[in-house]
Amino acid sequence: MKNKLFDQEGKEIPERPSMSNKDVSTLIITKAVDKLFTRNCCSFDEDEKDELIGSLESHYSLDCDEYELAKSFENDGWDVDRDFISKLEDVTGSIGSAFREHEHAWGKKYKPQPPFSVGTALIVPYFPGNERGVITGIYSYDPAWFTVRLDSADASDTSSRLIRFEDAKAAI
């Protein structure tokens, strides 16, 4: 179960944007591809634009591998080779940037407040088992993320894990 997020006034805010939301993904993909074509930075031909958007809407995810994505495009009838994958990397980079801009706009508009304070012990999601850690701060580069130091980390390990506010679970 995810934590509900609230603004500075204690009002519940909308969920973080997600590419798994069809409306968000369509908006982001279309915006990114339009931007590439407007700037003449797209290696695809203008007459491929609508088909490119359609294939991206069907197959793209933020964590996709361009090779696997290209194989999916091949099933849509695209002629896939090494150059195609390179062209696809440019497009997916633009989509990733457009999504981050969208997520940052959400953070700026709603100013989500952390559900836990620095120093709170957490069960760390995204890891097998019941890995534990402690919130060491609020990540400053993207909205609504904690930095968490794992309990299992040795003294010389200065790395942190990033945990979304909504995914954080207090350790009991």
N, C-alpha and C positions, 0 to 999 in steps of 0.2 A: 504494500500500500504506500502510495506516495504522500509526502507532506503537502498540505495545501500551502500556498504562498500568499503572503500579505504585504501590503505597502506600508509606508511609514505611519499611516493613520489607522492601521489595523483592518483595512478593507481587503477582502480576498481579491486576488488579481487573476487574470486569465493564465492558463498554463503556458509554459515556455513554448515558443514555436518549435515545430518538429517537421522534418521532411517526411515522416510517415503520415502526416495529415495531408490528404490529397489537395486541398485548397492551397495550403502553404507551399507544397512542392510545385504545383502548377505555377503559382505566382513567382516563386524563386527561379525556377528553370526558365520560364518565359522572359523574366527580367534579365537574367544573366545572358541568355542567347541574344536577346534584342540589343543589349549593351555591346556585346562583341561585334554584332553586325553593324551597329551605328558607328562604332569606332573603326570599322574596317579592319578589325583584329581577328576575324574569324576565318579559319582556313577552309571552312566549308563554303560551298557555293550558295548564293542567295536562293536559288530554286530548291535547295535541300533544307531550307530553314524549317518549314512546317513539319517535314518528316523527321528532322533531327529532334525538334521539340517533342514530337509524339513518341519517338523511341526513348528519349530521356525520361519522359513521364512514365513510361512503362517499365523501365529497367534501372534507373538511377537510384542510388542511395548514398548518403554521405560517406559511408565506410566502404564503398565499392572499390574494387580493383579494376583499373582501366582495361586490363587484358580480359577479365571475365565480362566486363561490361561490353567490350567489343564483340565477344563471342555472342552475347545476347543480341547485339545489333546485327550480327551476321544472320541470325535467325529471322530478323526483320527484312532481310534482303539487301543489306549494305555489303559493299565490297570491302572486306576487312583485310588490311595488311599492316606492316609496321608504320607506314606513314599515317594510316587511318588512326592507329592507336595514339600516335603523337598529336594528331589534331584533336582527338577526344580528350587527351590530357589537358589541353588548353581550355576546352569547354568545361570540364569538370572542376578545374581550378577556379574558373569564373563563377561557377555555381556555388562552390564552397565559400568564396568571398561574399557573394550575394546573400547567402544564408547567414553568415556571421554578421553582416550589416543589419539584417532583419532581426537577428537575436539581440544585437546591441541596441537597436531602436526599441525593442520590447523592454529591455533592462532600463533604458533611459526613461521611457514613458512610465513604467510601473514601479521602479525602484524597489525590487523585492527585498524584504528584510530576512536576515538569516533566522531559521527556526531554532538554532542552537548557538551558544556563545563559544568563543575561543577557549580551548581547554576541555571541552566536552569530549568524553570518550564515545567512539562510534563503532558499530559493526560496519565494516567497509564493504559496500556493495561492489559488484563487478568482479569479485574474487571468490574462488571456491572456498567452502568451509566457512568458518566464523572468524575471519581475519578481523583484528581490532586495530584501531588507531585513535589518535587524538587530533582534534581540530587545532591547527597552528595559525590559521589566518583565513582571510577572505581573499580569493584570487582576484588580482586587479586587472587582468587583461580581458576577461569575459564575465558577463553578469551572472550572479547567483551561483557561484562555485566556492566551496571550501577547499583549502589546502589541508591535507591530513598526513600526518607522519604515522607510518605503520609501527605498531608495537614490536613487530618482529625485526625491524630494521636495526642493523648494528650501529654502534656509536659513530662510525665514520661515514655512514650513509646520510647525506643531506637532502635526499630527494623527498618529494611529497607526492601524494596521490591527489587527484582532483575529483571531488565528489559534488554533484549538483545538490543544491539546497533541498530539492524535492525528493532526492534519493537517500538522504542521510537518515540513519537510524541510530538512536542513542543506545549505547551498550548498557546493559543492566548489571 
